[in-house]
Amino acid sequence: QVQLVESGGGLVQAGGSLRLSCAASGSIFSIYAMGWYRQAPGKQRELVARITGGGSTNYADSVKGRFAISRDNAKNTVSLQMNSLKPEDTAVYYCNGDLVSGSYFRADYWGQGTQVTVSS
């Protein structure tokens, strides 16, 4: 069984910073990529940032230059440093892992989500 556990959400004023972290654990054979998605009320879940095992990254246009994703392959963790936060960044943030489980089944796995609220 694979689990992704997030931490680090909270309430911050506009212009502030937060750091989200996610740890993948359980029966994992390999991880192709890890990333962060977010979902605001009434909106669809969207990609925020993603990083592959080789370190390639991609970001939503709305967060480029403000957010930075990093990954520790040895620890199966991924972090998202969020700077210059804006009220429109308010959402539930979900950690995602594109990975192969110990039973050699590749799938997307999700964390439970962590709330980020940016006040104006």
N, C-alpha and C positions, 0 to 999 in steps of 0.2 A: 504494500500500500504506500502511495506517495502522498506527502503532505507539503503544502507551501504555507508558511506562516509569516504574516507581515507584522511590522511594527513601525511606529514613528509618526503616525498621523496626529492631527490635532488642530487647534485654532491658532491662527496667526494673523497679524495685521498686514494689510497690503504693503508690499515692499520687503516683507520679511522672508525668512528662509525656514525650510523644513527638510529633514532627511528621512526618507523611507528606506526600510530594509526588509529583505525577504530571504528566508532560509528554506531550502528544499531538503526534505529528509525522507527516509524510508528506503524501499527497494528501488534503487535507481541504477540503471546500466550506463546511460550516458545522457548528457544534456546538449541539445543542439543550440538552443537559444533561451534566454530569459528576458522578460520585459515587464513593462507596466502599462496598464490600461486604466481608463477612468470612465465613470459614468455619472453625469449630472442628472438631477431630477428632470424627467420628461425628455431626456435625450438618449441616444444610443451609446453603447460602450464604444470608446475610441482608443486607438493606440496612442500612447504618450511617448514611449521610448522602448527600444529593443536592442539587445546586444547578443551577438553570437559567441560561440566558444572561442573563435579566433579573434574576437575583439571588435568586429565590425558593428557599427551602431547606426541606427536611424531614429529620427525624432519627428514628432508632429511639428508642422511649421509654426504652430502657435507657441511652442516651448523652446524652439531653437535659440541658443544663446543664453537661456535662463536655467535650463535643467541639464544635468549631466548624469548619465547612467554609468555604473561601473559593476564589475563582476569579479568574484573570487572563485575561480574554477575548482580549486582544491577544497573549498568549504561549501560549494554549491549555494552561494549567496549572491544576491544582486541588490544594489542600492541605487537610490535615485536622490540626488541632491537637487533641491528645488530652491532657486534664488529669485529675487524680485517677483515674488508671488503677487498675483492679481486676483480680484474677486472672481473672475471667470475661471480661475483654476479650481474653484470649489467643486468637489465631487467625491465620490467614493473611488478610491484607487485600489486596483486589483493587481496582484502579482501573477504573472503567467510563466509557465515553464513548458517549452516544447521539448519533450524528453522521451527517452525509451526506458520503460520500467524494467525491473529485474526479470520479468517474464517476457521481455523482448517485444513489448507492445508500445508503439509510439503513439502519443496523444498529447493534447493540450491539457495541462493541469492548472488549476486556479486556486489562489488563496481566498480567504473569507472576505477580504476587503477591509480597508481602513479609511476612515473619514478624514478628509482635509477640508477645512473651512477657512477661507480668507475673508476677513472683514475689511470694509472700506473705510 
